Amino acid sequence: MGFLAAIGRATLHLLTACGSVSLFAAQAIAVSFRPPWHGRLIARQMLEIGYYSLPVVGLTALFTGMVLALQSYTGFSRFAAANAIPSVVVISITRELGPVIAGLMVAGRIGAAMAAEIGTMRVTEQIDALTTLATNPLKYLVVPRLIAGLTMLPLLVVVADVIGVFGGYIVSVHKLGFNPASYLKRTFEYLKVMDVVSGLVKAGAFGFLIALMGCYHGYRSKGGAQGVGAATTQAVVAASILILLANYFVTEIFFSRQ
């Protein structure tokens, strides 16, 4: 019975957490449609999520494309199918690797920062002070981050796609001996609009989830510095897991019938 009780407690804990996150997201979305709109805060978060994340996302995408080209050549050359490398690189980057890698990098960088910042405000009672001053904390702290995550991550993924495909091009042309014109021709032949669109939809969902997890765990943190540290860790782990779950479901929606 102890084993069954442990399973029951874990299930109830999971359902409680899902319900709490859902209510938090619903409240944040509801207040986002009501004035005032803090344009300066939204622009600040867009700059933080988008511009300042470009170096890490771009560098990761570059080496991912390069490694993907090398690994594809190693496998396909055994079957005399090396000409398929341009299509594999561009489809893999635009559909999967670009959005997922950008999402995980931003989750580690921005999700932790959001949880730490809001968590510190919670334990130092700054959020209570906002409520005392008749300022909705969700409207002031959470909504700008959700909007910025939803809008900026697709732009980061566009950059990651271009850099990742360019990384594959560099390795294929300068190391594997591909003809540059032929490589580019095959890349554009196999690239479809739906590949890019699906990646951008994933990026929007990932950005929303990253901001939601960072804000939620920071907003509910307690217990001083130790609680803020725990909230930061939980935000990154939860965002990473939800990115992988959302990746599967969005892929199922777009490509299950093809």
DAHULIN-V161074 format. One record per residue. N is the residue number from 1. RES is the residue in one small letter. SS is DSSP state (H for helix, E for strand, - for the rest). OMEGA is omega in whole degrees, 0 to 359 (NA if undefined). Layout:
n->N res->RES ss->SS omega->OMEGA
n->N res->RES ss->SS omega->OMEGA
//
This chain:
n->1 res->m ss->- omega->179
n->2 res->g ss->H omega->178
n->3 res->f ss->H omega->179
n->4 res->l ss->H omega->179
n->5 res->a ss->H omega->178
n->6 res->a ss->H omega->177
n->7 res->i ss->H omega->179
n->8 res->g ss->H omega->179
n->9 res->r ss->H omega->179
n->10 res->a ss->H omega->179
n->11 res->t ss->H omega->179
n->12 res->l ss->H omega->178
n->13 res->h ss->H omega->179
n->14 res->l ss->H omega->180
n->15 res->l ss->H omega->178
n->16 res->t ss->H omega->179
n->17 res->a ss->H omega->179
n->18 res->c ss->H omega->179
n->19 res->g ss->H omega->180
n->20 res->s ss->H omega->178
n->21 res->v ss->H omega->180
n->22 res->s ss->H omega->178
n->23 res->l ss->H omega->178
n->24 res->f ss->H omega->179
n->25 res->a ss->H omega->180
n->26 res->a ss->H omega->178
n->27 res->q ss->H omega->180
n->28 res->a ss->H omega->179
n->29 res->i ss->H omega->181
n->30 res->a ss->H omega->182
n->31 res->v ss->H omega->182
n->32 res->s ss->H omega->181
n->33 res->f ss->- omega->181
n->34 res->r ss->- omega->177
n->35 res->p ss->- omega->3
n->36 res->p ss->- omega->176
n->37 res->w ss->- omega->185
n->38 res->h ss->- omega->184
n->39 res->g ss->H omega->181
n->40 res->r ss->H omega->178
n->41 res->l ss->H omega->178
n->42 res->i ss->H omega->179
n->43 res->a ss->H omega->179
n->44 res->r ss->H omega->179
n->45 res->q ss->H omega->176
n->46 res->m ss->H omega->178
n->47 res->l ss->H omega->182
n->48 res->e ss->H omega->183
n->49 res->i ss->H omega->186
n->50 res->g ss->- omega->189
n->51 res->y ss->H omega->185
n->52 res->y ss->H omega->176
n->53 res->s ss->H omega->183
n->54 res->l ss->H omega->183
n->55 res->p ss->H omega->184
n->56 res->v ss->H omega->179
n->57 res->v ss->H omega->181
n->58 res->g ss->H omega->180
n->59 res->l ss->H omega->179
n->60 res->t ss->H omega->180
n->61 res->a ss->H omega->180
n->62 res->l ss->H omega->183
n->63 res->f ss->H omega->174
n->64 res->t ss->H omega->177
n->65 res->g ss->H omega->179
n->66 res->m ss->H omega->179
n->67 res->v ss->H omega->180
n->68 res->l ss->H omega->178
n->69 res->a ss->H omega->179
n->70 res->l ss->H omega->182
n->71 res->q ss->H omega->178
n->72 res->s ss->H omega->179
n->73 res->y ss->H omega->179
n->74 res->t ss->H omega->180
n->75 res->g ss->H omega->187
n->76 res->f ss->H omega->180
n->77 res->s ss->H omega->177
n->78 res->r ss->H omega->182
n->79 res->f ss->H omega->180
n->80 res->a ss->- omega->181
n->81 res->a ss->- omega->182
n->82 res->a ss->H omega->180
n->83 res->n ss->H omega->180
n->84 res->a ss->H omega->184
n->85 res->i ss->H omega->179
n->86 res->p ss->H omega->180
n->87 res->s ss->H omega->180
n->88 res->v ss->H omega->182
n->89 res->v ss->H omega->186
n->90 res->v ss->H omega->180
n->91 res->i ss->H omega->180
n->92 res->s ss->H omega->182
n->93 res->i ss->H omega->186
n->94 res->t ss->H omega->182
n->95 res->r ss->H omega->193
n->96 res->e ss->H omega->193
n->97 res->l ss->H omega->179
n->98 res->g ss->H omega->180
n->99 res->p ss->H omega->185
n->100 res->v ss->H omega->181
n->101 res->i ss->H omega->177
n->102 res->a ss->H omega->180
n->103 res->g ss->H omega->181
n->104 res->l ss->H omega->178
n->105 res->m ss->H omega->179
n->106 res->v ss->H omega->177
n->107 res->a ss->H omega->179
n->108 res->g ss->H omega->183
n->109 res->r ss->H omega->187
n->110 res->i ss->H omega->181
n->111 res->g ss->H omega->178
n->112 res->a ss->H omega->181
n->113 res->a ss->H omega->178
n->114 res->m ss->H omega->181
n->115 res->a ss->H omega->181
n->116 res->a ss->H omega->182
n->117 res->e ss->H omega->181
n->118 res->i ss->H omega->177
n->119 res->g ss->H omega->177
n->120 res->t ss->H omega->176
n->121 res->m ss->H omega->179
n->122 res->r ss->H omega->185
n->123 res->v ss->H omega->176
n->124 res->t ss->- omega->174
n->125 res->e ss->- omega->176
n->126 res->q ss->H omega->177
n->127 res->i ss->H omega->175
n->128 res->d ss->H omega->178
n->129 res->a ss->H omega->177
n->130 res->l ss->H omega->178
n->131 res->t ss->H omega->178
n->132 res->t ss->H omega->179
n->133 res->l ss->- omega->177
n->134 res->a ss->- omega->175
n->135 res->t ss->- omega->180
n->136 res->n ss->- omega->182
n->137 res->p ss->H omega->178
n->138 res->l ss->H omega->180
n->139 res->k ss->H omega->186
n->140 res->y ss->H omega->187
n->141 res->l ss->H omega->190
n->142 res->v ss->H omega->186
n->143 res->v ss->H omega->178
n->144 res->p ss->H omega->180
n->145 res->r ss->H omega->178
n->146 res->l ss->H omega->179
n->147 res->i ss->H omega->180
n->148 res->a ss->H omega->178
n->149 res->g ss->H omega->181
n->150 res->l ss->H omega->185
n->151 res->t ss->H omega->188
n->152 res->m ss->H omega->182
n->153 res->l ss->H omega->174
n->154 res->p ss->H omega->177
n->155 res->l ss->H omega->176
n->156 res->l ss->H omega->181
n->157 res->v ss->H omega->175
n->158 res->v ss->H omega->178
n->159 res->v ss->H omega->180
n->160 res->a ss->H omega->178
n->161 res->d ss->H omega->182
n->162 res->v ss->H omega->182
n->163 res->i ss->H omega->180
n->164 res->g ss->H omega->177
n->165 res->v ss->H omega->177
n->166 res->f ss->H omega->176
n->167 res->g ss->H omega->175
n->168 res->g ss->H omega->178
n->169 res->y ss->H omega->181
n->170 res->i ss->H omega->182
n->171 res->v ss->H omega->184
n->172 res->s ss->H omega->184
n->173 res->v ss->H omega->188
n->174 res->h ss->H omega->180
n->175 res->k ss->- omega->184
n->176 res->l ss->- omega->173
n->177 res->g ss->- omega->178
n->178 res->f ss->- omega->173
n->179 res->n ss->- omega->184
n->180 res->p ss->H omega->182
n->181 res->a ss->H omega->179
n->182 res->s ss->H omega->180
n->183 res->y ss->H omega->179
n->184 res->l ss->H omega->179
n->185 res->k ss->H omega->180
n->186 res->r ss->H omega->177
n->187 res->t ss->H omega->182
n->188 res->f ss->H omega->177
n->189 res->e ss->H omega->185
n->190 res->y ss->H omega->180
n->191 res->l ss->- omega->179
n->192 res->k ss->- omega->180
n->193 res->v ss->H omega->182
n->194 res->m ss->H omega->178
n->195 res->d ss->H omega->180
n->196 res->v ss->H omega->182
n->197 res->v ss->H omega->180
n->198 res->s ss->H omega->177
n->199 res->g ss->H omega->179
n->200 res->l ss->H omega->175
n->201 res->v ss->H omega->176
n->202 res->k ss->H omega->182
n->203 res->a ss->H omega->178
n->204 res->g ss->H omega->178
n->205 res->a ss->H omega->180
n->206 res->f ss->H omega->180
n->207 res->g ss->H omega->178
n->208 res->f ss->H omega->181
n->209 res->l ss->H omega->179
n->210 res->i ss->H omega->180
n->211 res->a ss->H omega->180
n->212 res->l ss->H omega->181
n->213 res->m ss->H omega->178
n->214 res->g ss->H omega->180
n->215 res->c ss->H omega->184
n->216 res->y ss->H omega->182
n->217 res->h ss->H omega->175
n->218 res->g ss->H omega->182
n->219 res->y ss->H omega->183
n->220 res->r ss->- omega->181
n->221 res->s ss->- omega->179
n->222 res->k ss->- omega->176
n->223 res->g ss->- omega->176
n->224 res->g ss->H omega->184
n->225 res->a ss->H omega->180
n->226 res->q ss->H omega->178
n->227 res->g ss->H omega->178
n->228 res->v ss->H omega->177
n->229 res->g ss->H omega->178
n->230 res->a ss->H omega->179
n->231 res->a ss->H omega->179
n->232 res->t ss->H omega->179
n->233 res->t ss->H omega->180
n->234 res->q ss->H omega->180
n->235 res->a ss->H omega->181
n->236 res->v ss->H omega->181
n->237 res->v ss->H omega->181
n->238 res->a ss->H omega->179
n->239 res->a ss->H omega->180
n->240 res->s ss->H omega->179
n->241 res->i ss->H omega->181
n->242 res->l ss->H omega->176
n->243 res->i ss->H omega->181
n->244 res->l ss->H omega->176
n->245 res->l ss->H omega->180
n->246 res->a ss->H omega->178
n->247 res->n ss->H omega->179
n->248 res->y ss->H omega->186
n->249 res->f ss->H omega->177
n->250 res->v ss->H omega->176
n->251 res->t ss->H omega->177
n->252 res->e ss->H omega->181
n->253 res->i ss->H omega->187
n->254 res->f ss->H omega->193
n->255 res->f ss->H omega->184
n->256 res->s ss->- omega->184
n->257 res->r ss->- omega->180
n->258 res->q ss->- omega->NA
//
